[in-house]
């Protein structure tokens, strides 16, 4: 099969700029980011799943669900309602076919009607933040104003100094991520895997409502 780019990564960020051809990527590659293989053993995802299990939510929305593998893993923790959203129609269709017990919808991170319809207790953003930096502040302002009691589970790879070319004006490491989001954190951390290079896999779970405060009615 002839593809537009040799590497699936080039469909999203190439030469330090956002390309954002997600639909084309999911059409041309069957498993970008190794969602069904290597990512199944990602330690930071296991920690987030454990945190989700502890909170025992009834509804979780995953933004940028891709092929739905992590949405299904969230459902397997016992969450009754898991909704995955993505901007790629192909990804949503493939996810729905693979994981019929989750719900998948075509939507953008700024489609707040999705959140208002499903009223999740937890929102998950797994490795999508580099691709939505231009929308991130609007999304966080919405959470702060409209859903401060909703938890955000956030996962993102960061890169060694000198390798990162995109998004450096936002953050480049875990401390800067924590500062930028400005939440009250249940936990956060990072995982280093020397065999996979010098990247760091960061994660956090937090919300804007102070921890220990009575949650607002959802």
ChimeraX attribute file (.defattr): number of C-alpha atoms within 10 A of each C-alpha:
attribute: neighborCount
match mode: 1-to-1
recipient: residues
	/A:1	4
	/A:2	6
	/A:3	12
	/A:4	11
	/A:5	12
	/A:6	11
	/A:7	13
	/A:8	21
	/A:9	16
	/A:10	17
	/A:11	20
	/A:12	17
	/A:13	17
	/A:14	14
	/A:15	9
	/A:16	11
	/A:17	12
	/A:18	17
	/A:19	14
	/A:20	16
	/A:21	16
	/A:22	21
	/A:23	15
	/A:24	17
	/A:25	24
	/A:26	21
	/A:27	13
	/A:28	18
	/A:29	14
	/A:30	15
	/A:31	14
	/A:32	15
	/A:33	14
	/A:34	10
	/A:35	16
	/A:36	15
	/A:37	11
	/A:38	9
	/A:39	14
	/A:40	14
	/A:41	11
	/A:42	13
	/A:43	15
	/A:44	22
	/A:45	22
	/A:46	14
	/A:47	17
	/A:48	22
	/A:49	18
	/A:50	14
	/A:51	16
	/A:52	22
	/A:53	16
	/A:54	10
	/A:55	11
	/A:56	15
	/A:57	16
	/A:58	15
	/A:59	17
	/A:60	27
	/A:61	26
	/A:62	25
	/A:63	24
	/A:64	27
	/A:65	27
	/A:66	30
	/A:67	28
	/A:68	29
	/A:69	18
	/A:70	21
	/A:71	27
	/A:72	22
	/A:73	16
	/A:74	27
	/A:75	21
	/A:76	14
	/A:77	14
	/A:78	14
	/A:79	18
	/A:80	15
	/A:81	18
	/A:82	27
	/A:83	25
	/A:84	29
	/A:85	27
	/A:86	24
	/A:87	19
	/A:88	23
	/A:89	18
	/A:90	19
	/A:91	26
	/A:92	25
	/A:93	16
	/A:94	16
	/A:95	25
	/A:96	18
	/A:97	14
	/A:98	14
	/A:99	16
	/A:100	10
	/A:101	16
	/A:102	20
	/A:103	18
	/A:104	27
	/A:105	20
	/A:106	17
	/A:107	19
	/A:108	16
	/A:109	20
	/A:110	16
	/A:111	12
	/A:112	14
	/A:113	10
	/A:114	18
	/A:115	18
	/A:116	12
	/A:117	8
	/A:118	15
	/A:119	18
	/A:120	22
	/A:121	20
	/A:122	23
	/A:123	23
	/A:124	24
	/A:125	18
	/A:126	20
	/A:127	19
	/A:128	18
	/A:129	18
	/A:130	18
	/A:131	18
	/A:132	16
	/A:133	15
	/A:134	11
	/A:135	13
	/A:136	16
	/A:137	13
	/A:138	13
	/A:139	16
	/A:140	19
	/A:141	13
	/A:142	14
	/A:143	19
	/A:144	17
	/A:145	9
	/A:146	12
	/A:147	22
	/A:148	20
	/A:149	22
	/A:150	22
	/A:151	26
	/A:152	24
	/A:153	25
	/A:154	22
	/A:155	23
	/A:156	21
	/A:157	19
	/A:158	21
	/A:159	16
	/A:160	12
	/A:161	11
	/A:162	6
	/A:163	11
	/A:164	12
	/A:165	14
	/A:166	18
	/A:167	16
	/A:168	9
	/A:169	6
	/A:170	12
	/A:171	16
	/A:172	18
	/A:173	19
	/A:174	20
	/A:175	12
	/A:176	12
	/A:177	18
	/A:178	19
	/A:179	10
	/A:180	12
	/A:181	15
	/A:182	14
	/A:183	21
	/A:184	15
	/A:185	18
	/A:186	13
	/A:187	13
	/A:188	19
	/A:189	16
	/A:190	18
	/A:191	14
	/A:192	14
	/A:193	12
	/A:194	9
	/A:195	6
	/A:196	8
	/A:197	10
	/A:198	14
	/A:199	17
	/A:200	20
	/A:201	22
	/A:202	23
	/A:203	25
	/A:204	25
	/A:205	23
	/A:206	24
	/A:207	24
	/A:208	20
	/A:209	19
	/A:210	14
	/A:211	14
	/A:212	6
	/A:213	8
	/A:214	9
	/A:215	12
	/A:216	10
	/A:217	7
	/A:218	11
